[in-house]
Amino acid sequence: MTVFAVPVFDATVVVDGNDLFKGQGSATQWAQRLAAEVGCTVTAKKIGNGWALCGSLDGEDCIWGVYGQRLKRIN
């Protein structure tokens, strides 16, 4: 099953209209899962008072957050 279909049950916070992970630990765990799925390095990065997943995919910088309890690219 793809990581994009797995529910994100971790608590989230809203930053600039985007749902982000509330804690660094859960964001880091999801970053590892996402990295394995997309085949690139993904790290947890603090944005405001939440944590996003950041990486470079096909030469383009990407940020992922949460939407409807699923991972979503937010940029």
N, C-alpha and C positions, 0 to 999 in steps of 0.2 A: 504494500500500500504506500502511496506517495505521502511524503510529509505534509504536503499541502492539503490533504484530506483528513488529517488527524486533528481532533479537537484540541484547542489550547485552553485548558482549564485553569491555568495560572491567573492570578489576579492581574488586572491591567489598569493603567491610568491613561487619561486622555491628555495629549500634548499637541497643541496646534491642530486640533481636530482629528488626530490620529491616535488609535489605541496602541499603546506600547506596553511592554512587560513592566511590572511593578518592581521586580527584584532582579539583581544581577545574576544570581544563581540560576534561576529558571531561564533567563535570556541566554546565558552561556550554554545550557543544556540544549536549548532549541537551536542555537547557532551551530553546535556540533552536528545535530541531526540534519540541518539544512545544508551544511557543507558537504556531508556525505551524499546528499540527494543531488545537488547541483554540480558537484565536482570542483569547487573552488573554496578558498579560505573565507570563512565567515566569522566575524567577531561580534561580541556584544558591546555596544557603545551607548553611553549615557547621553540622552537628549532631554533637556529640561529635567523633569522629575521622573522620567521613565527610561527604559532601556529598549533600544532598537537593535536589529540584526543588520550588520553592514558587511558588504563584500563587493568584489568586482566580478561581474559576470559578462563574458564575451567582450572584455575591455571597457565595460560601462560600470560606473559606480552605482550600486544598488542599496536601497534601504528597505527592510521588511519590517512590518508591524503585524498587528492582529486586526482582523475584521470578521465579525460574525463567528468568533471562536475558531478562525482558521488563519494561517499565515497569509499575508498579502503584501505585495510590493507596493510601497507608498511613495515612490518617486519615479 
